[in-house]
Structures are given as C-alpha cells and as structure tokens.
Amino acid sequence: MAVSDLFEKDFTELERDGILFSTLGKLVAWGRSNSIYPVTFGLACCALEMMQSTNARNDMARMGSEVFRASPRQADVMIVAGRLSKKMAPVMRRVYEQMPEPKWVISMGACASSGGMFNNYAIVQNVDSVVPVDVFVPGCPPRPEALVYAVMQLQKKVRGETFDENGVELPMVEGWTRS
Amino acid sequence: MSVLGIAKGMGVTLSHLFKKPVTVQYPEEKVDVQARFRGRHHLLRHPDTGLEKCIGCSLCAAACPAYAIYVEAAENDPDDPTSAGERYASIYEINMLRCIFCGFCEEACPTGAIVLGHEFELADFRYENFVYGKDDMLVGVKGSKWQRREAERAGRDVELGLAPSHRPELEGVDY
C-alpha cells in the first residue's frame, strides 16, 4: 500500500483492509504476551513443579509471568496443575469465569490433560471439557523447563505466530472459539 | 552483640552478590538433564542391520498403567523384513497426554525396542496432535511433533533445548 492511500481512501475502507488497527493489534499482542500473570491453581503434585518454575533456577519471570496471583481478577492465565476431580470442576469453572478477558488456560501434566492413569469415576478426563485449553503440557509431572516452554508457546500463540498442520493460524484465545 | 548479629546476616547476603547466578537461561542456554531422566519415547532399530527392534508383542501396552499404548502387529515379509522377529508393529501409537513417563514399557520390552529419551519440550495446542505414531518416534526423528512442524514452517532444523546427553540404552539416538 502506498502512503498516498492513507489520505485518499475513506476511513471505513482503511478499517476494512485492516490497515488502521493491524499495527496497534500487534503492539497489544506483544504487550499481552510479555505479561501473562498466572492465577494460583495448583491441584496436585504438578503444582510443585509449577512452583519450581518460578524459583531462582528456572525463573519464569524472564517470560514475564512471575507473579502468581491469588485473585483470579488480576490474572491472565490459569495453569491447571494436577488432576481435577469432578467435585472441583465447578469451582475451577467459577475461578475461570472470574478472570478478566483475554484469558488463557494451560493444562499441565497428564492428569489435567487426559486423566492420565486415573481413568475412573472421580477425575475429569480432560479439563478441556470444563474450560477451553490453549496449551497442553505432557509429563507426569512436566519438568519446570517444560512448563516454561509451554509459557513460551502460549506467548507465540498470543502473538499469532502459531499455525496448525494445515497452515491455519490458531486463534489468540481458545475460549473465543467456543460458545 | 545485636550489631554483630546483623553484620553476620548481611554478610551472608553480601557474599551472594559475588556468586555466580544459578538461573539457567533456558531457551538460550541448554538444559542439562540427568542420564536417567525419562522424556519422549524412542523406537530403536538394530544398529547393524537397520531392522526395527519392536516385534509387536504388546507387552508394553499390557504393562502401561495409563493404557496409553496401542500396538497392532503384522506378520513380517520373510524376503523384506521390517523387524528382526516374526512379527512387527504395523501400528504403534502412544498418547503422550495419557503417558505418565513411568518407564514400565521400557522395562517390559523383551527386545529393548522402546526407550524413554530425554526430550521434554512436548507442549502443543490440540489434543489430537498428541497421539505419536511410529513416524514420530523411530530413531532419527528429532523433536516433538510441534517442534518439527514449526521447524518445517521456518525452514530450519529442529533445535532442542537439551544439552548433549547420553544414555547407553538409547542406541543410535543423537541429541
């Protein structure tokens, strides 16, 4: 696009072409991606590795997600760390709904992501059936570095640098694709 | 006395100013894992003949506490064998999200075909992308499904965040 278009074209035309807000959108995404505060939601042993990822050795603060917020109203991402029992599921949904938009969910570990070895009546078999999950992290529990890697993947997703196998860009927030 | 106590305490704090930082700058600096760390699985081949070690006996699937492994065996073609035994695994799938990386499959395997390697960067975005087949685990494949997809998109080699490590069971696997 030539610079002269900016003066010749109509305001609505520019907006339709995505010219007006594309750069601003990138800036916002960059800002969001570099300050993803997690909400404290440790459910089981994965929570210990989640704590480890913020310690001096692994230091998730380098990714801008150091402060575990005790209030969901101040958090951006929910790290579901551990097996989610069916009694806990409504509580988790409530905490998720208290988080402000845009909000993301990382499903950490085998139990949260698929039930793992607890294939029984008490455990939710995939937290994706309760909250929309953005990133899954396999492992039992995953290494702290694996969680740091997942946070980096989430940052890429927020910045719109991730694509599925067909080359289609993944949505910035998985929750926006669900009704 | 109390002044001395404070000075002592501050001395500990001050001495840490001159120590090397303990933080591993993970994406830039490679992570050093222990030799016995259990990460993503590898399906090995015999190094001399190049035949697959897996004979499709499903003992790993029977030993798996999470029922994460699915094996379907087929008869080997005697003229052009795939594995060293009578049968081979025509389908070998592991659900990486179900897997708890306990290493029971490795212990149960009579031929040492499946070995848990050191790769830990397995995070991905969709549940259906976590079922790893033979193509994703045979020797020579480097990185998780997502890492390979990303590398292919960017047109570069897969880069692992893993310091060079060695485990004798991982025959032919090069990190």
Interface residues (C-beta under 8 A of the other chain):
Chain A: A56 R57 N58 D59 R62 A110 S113 S114 G115 G116 M117 N119 N126 D128 D134 V135 F136 V137 P138 G139 C140 P142 R143 E145 A146 V148 Y149 A150 M152 Q153 K157 T162 F163 D164 E165 G167 L170 E174
Chain B: P21 V22 T23 V24 Q25 Y26 P27 V31 V33 P65 A66 Y67 N95 M96 L97 R98 C99 I100 F101 C102 F120 E121 L122 A123 D124 F125 R126 Y127 N129 F130 W146 R149 R153 G161
